[in-house]
């Protein structure tokens, strides 16, 4: 889940069922399905906040484990005025 307040996007997610999680990868794009704005590991945190410029951001999270990345989460579109 997530949303924007002013120029800050706040996100949170729950740990998926299954094996041990090694971390999460956050992807953000300027269009649906893209990861051109951010695509990096964010550790074992279950949420974060970041200051961003105006625009619409399409955000997804992937859980990673020793055997690789899991399925991509549902995409969340967040608009910052």
FENBEL-V866252 format. One record per pair of residues at least 24 apart in sequence whose C-alpha atoms are under 8 Angstrom apart, sorted by the first residue. I is the first residue (numbers start at 1). GAP is how many residues later the second one is. Records with the same first field share a line. If there is no record, write none. Layout:
BEGIN
I->GAP ; GAP
END
This chain:
BEGIN
1->75
2->74 ; 76
3->75 ; 76
4->74 ; 75 ; 76
5->75
6->74 ; 75
7->44 ; 45 ; 46 ; 47 ; 73 ; 74
8->41 ; 42 ; 43 ; 44 ; 72
9->40 ; 41 ; 42 ; 43 ; 69 ; 71
10->37 ; 38 ; 39 ; 40
11->36 ; 37 ; 38
12->34 ; 35 ; 36
13->33 ; 34
14->32
15->31 ; 48
16->47
19->46
20->45
21->42 ; 43 ; 44 ; 45
22->41 ; 42 ; 43 ; 44
23->40 ; 41 ; 42
24->37 ; 38 ; 39 ; 40
25->36 ; 37 ; 38 ; 39
26->33 ; 34 ; 35 ; 36
27->32 ; 33 ; 34
28->29 ; 30 ; 31 ; 32
29->28 ; 29 ; 30
30->26 ; 27 ; 28
31->26 ; 27
32->26 ; 43
33->25 ; 42
34->24
52->28
53->27
54->25 ; 26 ; 27
55->24 ; 25 ; 26
56->24
END
